[in-house]
Amino acid sequence: MGVELPRKVIINNWKLEALYYVLTLLVVVFVGHSMYSSRAWRSTTIPMGSYTYWVEAYDEYEAAKASDLAAPMCKTFEAGEPSPFTHWYYARKDDTTPVISHDVYEYDNFMCRELDSVERYLKTPSAAYVRTMIEEIFVGAVTTPVTTNCTDACAATYTDVSVCEKMHPSLKGLLPTGTAEKKNNFGDCICECKSSTDFFPVGVPGLVVAISHQAKVDYAALGIEEEVTSSDKMYTGLMMNVKEKTEDNDFGVKQWFLPGKTIRLPIKDLLEIAGVDLDKTFDKDTEAPVKDENFATAGAKYPSTRVTGAQFKIEISYHNKNDRSNFHPDKGCEESSEDEDPSCGFVAYVTVSGEQKWNSQQRMDYGSTPPGPDGAGLSRSRYMYNLSFEFFTKGSYSYGDTSVLVAAVGILVIYIGMPSKLVGAIAEYCLGNLSVLYGTGIRQQISAESVFAGITARGLVYSAVFDHLILPKDAEGGNVAGFGEGESEETTIESKRLEQLILHMLKSGGRINEPKEAAKVRSLLAIEMNGNTRRKFIDVALNSDLATLRSVADNFNSDRKPAICGDSDGKKKGCCEMMFTNPIKAKKGQKEIEGFELTSRVTMNLDKK
């Protein structure tokens, strides 16, 4: 029985030692900082967030509506001045009018209009679409039999302007025309009354996105289940778009919403946080988020966000008191007397990002008699540009977990071993002649032949020492009678002789001065020898080597019987042992010396008694 421990090699080189301790210090600092930054003693899970939202229009909307109506975007033809918003789609007939490019469309005279509350935005489960510009087309269609062509047929059949007005007031003053040369399934001409209007819905910046949200955690590994809502004890912070979050700027929080309060996010504030301006236009290609040279405003080539639309992302990030991403762990804990009170410190950070881009939707509505197979009826199409607000939830909750700490300590142990490996590699491969010595100490080469030969040689030396030094001597220097002679083949030693030799050997050190002290050392040797014979003495003398005399004898014992796997005592040869044992033969180029055989041929004769 015993404890298995790794063998270590200590190199006495102060420079390598200094390098080792410097690297170890760096590893400890790095791992310690990483563990502290990641809160290695805590386990983290992702809460499941959910929300409901709606769009409100209160005082902010009325103020924004009044501001829009007074702005240049709602300017119409006055005193001969054209609208500041013009979008060309085809070459103008008037050559005096500047044209950016030919074969494109033309939009003039944008209007401003207040939409009904249900028309201001479209609500989907994960996003809200707020209208910023609408291209609206009303089409009233009637039919007439074909004559020569549909243009002439429609002109001859419909001469009363009331026909279009009866279908919709926006078609007042128009006559059905067949210039499109459309026909229905029955071959009749389709005569159309068509009017188009492009307008900006007013009050968009004054609309408010209102949110109610909650976070739920079901962490089965730690047996934790909790749910926190914005109407209960969740503090919600609207974040600013700042690079550095410090205590001076409240870690980037623009506004706090207390538990129980509705989270109201005015679109004006969301635009400001995202850095998007509804009405700013651009002259340079490098500045314009949307590069459309077909659009022109007064002195600008590229369109504004109100014309193209934009896409925004609203992220709600949830954190509990112990989470390292919670910049306000004491939020709501003012009345708590416990530093680690888990019932407070719940926060949700709302971050907003967005960019100007073409963002549009289409919708088709029909009158009381929608067009059927005959193509007659009333329809309204809207091509709507939007500010879209998409909602996402994320975050992390952290809890104390000793199992995670155990894993972190294991990682630290692994990292601590890296400096010794690096220094060992330098010592073994990078120090020239010193590396030859250090490499031998670090990686011990084992050859069964060399080990067995060394054991045999040292055994012979120890046997000679036993005969000439340890055994009692007579006056002429020979062994005392009874030692090494007689019927016993094994020579023996007495305790008294061992004590005399031990006292003589250790007395010079100044610690073993008396026979009774030498007797204690002799007792240790006697216990390990477990006998007083030459063989026992030699076994103890060789017990720190990789092999013993017995293992040498067993290796060359021809009486051992083959077996499948052999045995632990070496009394039987295993099949693997026979396969991988090197044959005993002279080394390449080794010369034989006369009287000193290199082969295993027997060179001595044993006289029989």
Backbone hydrogen bonds, N-H to C=O, Kabsch-Sander energy under -0.5 kcal/mol:
donor,donor_aa,acceptor,acceptor_aa,energy
4,E,2,G,-0.5
5,L,3,V,-0.6
11,I,9,V,-0.6
12,N,10,I,-0.6
13,N,11,I,-1.8
17,E,13,N,-2.4
18,A,14,W,-2.5
19,L,15,K,-2.3
20,Y,16,L,-2.5
21,Y,17,E,-2.3
22,V,18,A,-2.2
23,L,19,L,-2.5
24,T,20,Y,-2.5
25,L,21,Y,-2.4
26,L,22,V,-2.3
27,V,23,L,-2.5
28,V,24,T,-2.6
29,V,25,L,-2.5
30,F,26,L,-2.8
31,V,27,V,-3.0
32,G,28,V,-2.6
33,H,29,V,-2.6
34,S,30,F,-2.5
35,M,31,V,-2.8
36,Y,32,G,-2.2
37,S,33,H,-2.9
38,S,34,S,-2.3
39,R,36,Y,-0.7
40,A,35,M,-2.6
42,R,39,R,-2.5
43,S,399,Y,-3.6
45,T,397,Y,-2.5
48,M,216,K,-3.1
49,G,47,P,-0.8
50,S,214,Q,-2.3
52,T,212,S,-2.6
54,W,210,A,-1.8
56,E,208,V,-3.0
61,Y,58,Y,-0.6
62,E,58,Y,-1.6
63,A,59,D,-2.0
64,A,60,E,-2.1
65,K,61,Y,-2.6
66,A,62,E,-2.0
67,S,63,A,-1.8
68,D,64,A,-2.4
69,L,65,K,-2.4
70,A,66,A,-1.1
71,A,68,D,-1.4
74,C,71,A,-1.5
75,K,72,P,-1.8
78,E,76,T,-0.5
78,E,81,E,-1.0
81,E,78,E,-1.9
86,T,84,P,-0.6
86,T,296,A,-2.1
87,H,107,Y,-2.2
88,W,86,T,-0.5
88,W,294,N,-1.3
89,Y,104,V,-1.0
90,Y,105,Y,-0.7
95,D,93,K,-0.8
97,T,94,D,-1.5
105,Y,88,W,-0.8
105,Y,89,Y,-5.2
106,E,88,W,-0.7
107,Y,87,H,-3.1
111,M,198,D,-2.6
113,R,200,F,-2.2
115,L,113,R,-0.6
119,E,116,D,-1.7
120,R,116,D,-0.9
122,L,129,Y,-2.3
124,T,122,L,-0.5
124,T,127,A,-2.6
128,A,389,F,-2.0
129,Y,122,L,-2.6
130,V,128,A,-0.6
130,V,387,L,-2.6
131,R,120,R,-2.3
132,T,385,Y,-3.3
133,M,385,Y,-1.3
134,I,199,F,-2.6
135,E,383,Y,-2.5
136,E,134,I,-0.7
136,E,197,T,-3.4
137,I,381,S,-2.5
138,F,195,S,-2.8
139,V,379,S,-2.7
140,G,193,C,-2.8
141,A,377,G,-2.8
142,V,191,C,-2.7
144,T,189,C,-1.6
153,A,149,N,-2.2
154,C,150,C,-2.6
155,A,151,T,-1.8
156,A,152,D,-2.3
157,T,153,A,-1.8
158,Y,154,C,-2.5
159,T,157,T,-0.7
161,V,159,T,-0.6
163,V,160,D,-1.5
164,C,161,V,-0.5
164,C,174,L,-0.6
165,E,161,V,-1.4
166,K,162,S,-2.2
167,M,163,V,-0.7
167,M,164,C,-0.9
168,H,164,C,-1.6
171,L,168,H,-2.0
172,K,169,P,-1.7
174,L,171,L,-1.7
177,T,192,E,-2.0
181,E,178,G,-2.1
182,K,190,I,-0.5
184,N,188,D,-2.3
185,N,373,P,-1.7
187,G,184,N,-1.6
189,C,144,T,-2.6
190,I,182,K,-2.5
191,C,142,V,-3.5
191,C,189,C,-0.6
192,E,177,T,-2.8
192,E,190,I,-0.5
193,C,140,G,-3.2
194,K,192,E,-0.6
195,S,138,F,-2.0
197,T,136,E,-3.0
199,F,134,I,-2.3
199,F,197,T,-0.5
200,F,111,M,-3.0
202,V,113,R,-1.6
203,G,64,A,-0.5
204,V,201,P,-0.5
206,G,203,G,-0.9
207,L,203,G,-0.5
207,L,204,V,-1.6
208,V,56,E,-2.4
209,V,265,L,-2.6
210,A,54,W,-3.0
210,A,208,V,-0.7
211,I,263,I,-2.5
212,S,52,T,-2.4
214,Q,50,S,-2.3
215,A,228,V,-3.0
216,K,48,M,-2.0
217,V,226,E,-3.0
219,Y,224,I,-2.8
220,A,218,D,-1.1
222,L,219,Y,-0.8
223,G,219,Y,-0.7
224,I,219,Y,-2.5
226,E,217,V,-2.1
228,V,215,A,-2.7
230,S,213,H,-2.7
232,D,229,T,-1.2
233,K,229,T,-0.9
234,M,229,T,-1.6
235,Y,233,K,-0.6
235,Y,346,F,-2.1
236,T,257,F,-2.2
237,G,348,A,-2.9
238,L,255,Q,-3.0
239,M,237,G,-0.6
239,M,350,V,-2.9
240,M,252,G,-3.8
242,V,240,M,-1.4
245,K,243,K,-0.5
246,T,244,E,-0.7
249,N,246,T,-0.5
250,D,247,E,-1.2
251,F,246,T,-4.0
252,G,249,N,-1.2
253,V,250,D,-1.3
254,K,238,L,-3.7
254,K,252,G,-0.5
255,Q,238,L,-1.2
257,F,236,T,-3.1
258,L,256,W,-0.5
260,G,230,S,-2.6
261,K,258,L,-2.1
263,I,211,I,-1.9
264,R,262,T,-1.0
265,L,209,V,-2.6
265,L,263,I,-0.6
267,I,207,L,-2.9
268,K,205,P,-1.6
269,D,266,P,-0.6
270,L,266,P,-2.0
271,L,267,I,-2.6
272,E,268,K,-1.7
273,I,269,D,-2.6
274,A,270,L,-2.2
275,G,271,L,-0.8
275,G,272,E,-0.5
276,V,271,L,-2.6
282,F,302,Y,-1.0
287,E,284,K,-0.8
288,A,284,K,-1.4
291,K,289,P,-0.6
292,D,290,V,-1.0
295,F,292,D,-1.6
296,A,86,T,-2.1
297,T,300,A,-2.6
298,A,84,P,-1.1
299,G,297,T,-1.1
300,A,297,T,-1.3
301,K,282,F,-1.0
302,Y,282,F,-2.4
305,T,277,D,-0.8
306,R,278,L,-2.7
307,V,304,S,-0.8
308,T,304,S,-2.0
309,G,305,T,-2.8
310,A,386,N,-2.1
311,Q,355,E,-2.4
312,F,388,S,-3.0
313,K,353,S,-3.3
314,I,390,E,-3.4
315,E,313,K,-0.6
315,E,351,T,-2.5
316,I,392,F,-2.7
317,S,315,E,-0.6
317,S,349,Y,-2.7
318,Y,316,I,-0.5
318,Y,394,K,-2.1
319,H,347,V,-2.3
320,N,396,S,-0.7
323,D,320,N,-1.2
326,N,323,D,-1.6
327,F,325,S,-0.9
331,K,328,H,-1.8
333,C,330,D,-2.1
336,S,333,C,-1.3
341,D,338,E,-1.1
344,C,341,D,-1.1
345,G,331,K,-1.8
347,V,319,H,-2.3
347,V,345,G,-0.5
348,A,235,Y,-2.4
349,Y,317,S,-2.5
350,V,237,G,-3.3
350,V,348,A,-0.5
351,T,315,E,-2.3
351,T,349,Y,-0.7
353,S,313,K,-1.8
355,E,311,Q,-1.9
357,K,309,G,-1.4
359,N,308,T,-2.4
361,Q,384,M,-2.5
363,R,382,R,-2.0
365,D,380,R,-3.2
367,G,378,L,-2.6
372,G,376,A,-0.6
375,G,372,G,-1.5
377,G,141,A,-1.9
378,L,369,T,-0.8
379,S,139,V,-2.1
380,R,365,D,-3.2
381,S,137,I,-2.5
382,R,363,R,-2.8
383,Y,135,E,-2.5
384,M,361,Q,-2.9
384,M,382,R,-0.7
385,Y,133,M,-3.2
386,N,359,N,-2.6
387,L,130,V,-2.7
388,S,310,A,-2.5
388,S,386,N,-0.7
389,F,128,A,-2.8
390,E,312,F,-2.5
390,E,388,S,-0.6
391,F,126,S,-2.5
392,F,314,I,-2.4
394,K,316,I,-2.5
396,S,318,Y,-2.4
397,Y,45,T,-2.9
399,Y,43,S,-2.7
401,D,41,W,-2.3
405,L,401,D,-1.3
406,V,402,T,-2.1
407,A,403,S,-1.7
408,A,404,V,-2.2
409,V,405,L,-2.5
410,G,406,V,-2.0
411,I,407,A,-2.0
412,L,408,A,-2.2
413,V,409,V,-2.3
414,I,410,G,-1.8
415,Y,411,I,-2.4
416,I,412,L,-2.5
417,G,413,V,-1.1
417,G,414,I,-0.5
418,M,415,Y,-1.7
420,S,416,I,-0.5
421,K,417,G,-1.4
422,L,418,M,-2.5
423,V,419,P,-3.0
424,G,420,S,-2.4
425,A,421,K,-2.1
426,I,422,L,-2.1
427,A,423,V,-2.8
428,E,424,G,-2.1
429,Y,425,A,-2.1
430,C,426,I,-2.2
434,L,431,L,-1.6
435,S,432,G,-0.5
436,V,432,G,-0.8
436,V,433,N,-0.6
437,L,433,N,-1.1
438,Y,434,L,-3.1
439,G,435,S,-2.8
440,T,436,V,-1.4
441,G,437,L,-1.8
442,I,438,Y,-2.5
443,R,439,G,-2.9
444,Q,442,I,-0.6
447,S,445,Q,-0.5
451,V,447,S,-2.8
452,F,448,A,-2.6
453,A,449,E,-2.3
454,G,450,S,-2.5
455,I,451,V,-2.5
456,T,452,F,-2.2
457,A,453,A,-2.3
458,R,454,G,-2.6
459,G,455,I,-2.5
460,L,456,T,-1.9
461,V,457,A,-1.9
462,Y,458,R,-3.0
463,S,459,G,-2.0
464,A,460,L,-2.1
465,V,461,V,-2.5
466,F,462,Y,-2.4
467,D,463,S,-2.0
468,H,464,A,-2.5
469,L,465,V,-2.5
470,I,465,V,-1.2
471,L,466,F,-1.8
474,D,478,G,-3.0
477,G,474,D,-1.7
480,V,472,P,-2.4
483,F,480,V,-2.0
484,G,482,G,-0.7
491,T,489,E,-0.6
493,I,532,N,-1.6
498,L,494,E,-1.7
499,E,495,S,-2.6
500,Q,496,K,-2.1
501,L,497,R,-2.2
502,I,498,L,-2.8
503,L,499,E,-2.6
504,H,500,Q,-2.1
505,M,501,L,-2.2
506,L,502,I,-2.6
507,K,503,L,-1.8
509,G,506,L,-1.2
510,G,507,K,-1.6
511,R,506,L,-0.7
512,I,506,L,-0.8
513,N,511,R,-0.9
517,E,514,E,-0.7
518,A,514,E,-1.9
519,A,515,P,-2.1
520,K,516,K,-1.0
521,V,517,E,-1.5
522,R,518,A,-2.7
523,S,519,A,-2.2
524,L,520,K,-1.7
525,L,521,V,-2.0
526,A,522,R,-2.7
527,I,523,S,-2.3
528,E,524,L,-2.1
529,M,525,L,-2.5
530,N,526,A,-2.5
531,G,526,A,-0.6
534,R,491,T,-1.5
537,F,533,T,-2.0
538,I,534,R,-2.5
539,D,535,R,-2.2
540,V,536,K,-1.8
541,A,537,F,-2.2
542,L,538,I,-1.5
543,N,540,V,-1.2
545,D,542,L,-1.8
552,V,548,T,-1.7
553,A,549,L,-2.7
554,D,550,R,-3.1
555,N,551,S,-1.5
556,F,552,V,-1.3
557,N,553,A,-0.6
557,N,554,D,-0.6
558,S,556,F,-0.7
560,R,557,N,-1.1
561,K,571,K,-0.6
563,A,573,K,-3.5
567,D,572,K,-0.8
570,G,567,D,-1.2
573,K,561,K,-1.4
575,C,564,I,-2.0
578,M,574,G,-2.0
579,M,575,C,-1.7
580,F,576,C,-2.3
581,T,577,E,-0.9
585,K,583,P,-0.8
590,Q,587,K,-2.0
593,I,596,F,-0.8
596,F,593,I,-2.3
607,D,605,N,-0.6
